[in-house]
């Protein structure tokens, strides 16, 4: 299962996250109860949750209204947060909230050039923010989304200026910019603040990675959380739940440059590396220092085998350095092996590897070792065996479609 948080249309705020998660299936009454309870530690807030139509899209609007807006030190804020207790509030939910508020405090401290201990929350509005963050954390964990892979799409920031306690500020606010470091963002499409610091902090705490476009997935459910402003277009945050269409695993990419080894030695190293856990070994011609021709030796391996393969590279090549790019994501097609009897000077059993995307065959080929065996047995060139095998597979698949 994967989750996609999509703030491309109208940015992201705390209440929009809560609304989208409720729309996705989180328990509305329990979420509201916990939001009101947690905000009561900071003066209290009224929570109203309703279905609205945002420029043609049905969405859930969570309105958080508090009459109290005062300055509170981060230390005192933390102490009150630690006092929160409720039957619905699990430890991991509270820890998530702590991480969000630490991100908010850190961003403010960086803007003002002071330590965390001297930070006071002004713009957040303590009761409002606690309601949003605790509500988002509860709904997020209740749906079990903390166990899933979470992607975020580019964040719409808005534009123009806003009035803050320190005077006129550009959009996005400096704190928001700090929080979204490393994120994919863009300005506009209106002169309003579309992404708030609280929304940004929740997003950065939830997401695993950003993607410029929606990754390939099989969508199963969509939740829409509405903002309160009338923008003239759907003021919504979209959260998409689905299945990953491609299997993924994590691998390490190791590489080193060599210019002193013969072809025989490099061929031997290939075999040794495969025995030590390499999934693939590649040699790429390159030009090294002082214009000397050399080879880029690149190895792909499982992350758990990276240390062993690196040690083998040092020992077998004599290189002084190995570059390690850990935890590279690799998308994998589902693989299926079938065996066919193909008439090549008599019936020959050949295995074929099929690459599947859902139920669709994306790629197919005969297994090399089988093709080579038949070539040796019949005296027919390997390239012709592969051609005949491919044609036999095409005929087989065509007959399967008809039936």
C-alpha positions, 0 to 999 in steps of 0.5 A: 500500500502507498499513499500520495499527498497532493498539495499541488492545487491549493497547498496544505494546512493542518485542517486540510490534512485532517479533512482529507484523512477523515474523507479517506476513512478516519473516524470523524467523531473520535477525531473531533473529540480528541482535537477538542480535548487536546486544544483544551490544554491551551485555552480550547477551540471549537471544532466543526466538521462538515461536507462542503462543495469546493468549486465542484469537488465534494470535500471535508472541511474541518473548521478550528476556531479559538478565541484565545491567541497568546504567546507561549514559550516552546518549553512551556508548550512542550510541558503541556503537550506531555501532560496530554492524556486520552483513551484514544491517544496512543504514545506514537501519536503523541510522538508524531505531534512532538516531531511536528512541533519541534520542526515548527520551533526549529524553523522559527529559531532559525528565522530569528537566529535564537535558540529553541529555549527562547522561542515563543509561538506567536503565529501558530495560535497554540490551541488551533495548532494543537487541534490540527496536529493532534487531529492529523496524527490521530487520523493518520495512525488510526488509518495505519498510514504510518506503516505505508510508503508515503509520497508527496507531490510538489507543494503550491505555496501561493504568493504576495504578502501577509500580515504577521506579528513582526509586520508584513511578510512575503509568502511563503513565510520564512518559517515555511521556507525553512520547513520545506527545505529539500521539498519540491515547491512552486509559487502561486497560483494566487496571491494568498498564503496557501501553505502554512507552517503547520501544514508544511511541518505535518507534510515533512513529518509524514512523507518519505520522499517527494516525486515531481509527478504521481508515481505509477499506482493502482488507486483505491481511494481518494480523500479531499480536505477543504480549505476555508478560503474561496479561491475561485478554484477547488481549495482542496488537499488530495490524499490518494491511497492505492497499491504500488503497481511496481514492486520496489526494493533497495539496493546499493550502487558501488563503483570505482575507476581502474586503469591498471588491470588486464582484461583477464583479471577484470573477467575474473573479478566479474565472477568473484563479485557475482559469487560474493553477492553482486546482482550485476557488474558493468564495465564502462570505458572512461577517461581518467586523470592525465587523459589515461583510458580506464574503466568504470567498474560499477556493481549493483548489490543488495544493501545487506551485501554492500560491505562484503562486495566493497571488501572484495572490490578492494581486495581484487582490484587494489583500488584506493577508493570505492564510491557507495550510493546506498539505498537506491530504489529499484522498481521491479516488474513481477516475473513469471517463468513458463516452460514451452516445448519448441520444435527445433530439430525435435521437441526442445524444452525452453524456459521463458522469463516474462515481465508482468505489469499487473496482468499485462506482459511488458517484456519476454525472452527465452532463458539464455542457458536453455537457448545455449544448450539447444544451440550446442545440441543442434548445431544451430547458431544461438541467434537463430535459436533465440529467434525461433524461441521468440516466435514460438512464444508469440504464437503461444501467447496469441493462442492464449489470448484467443482462448 
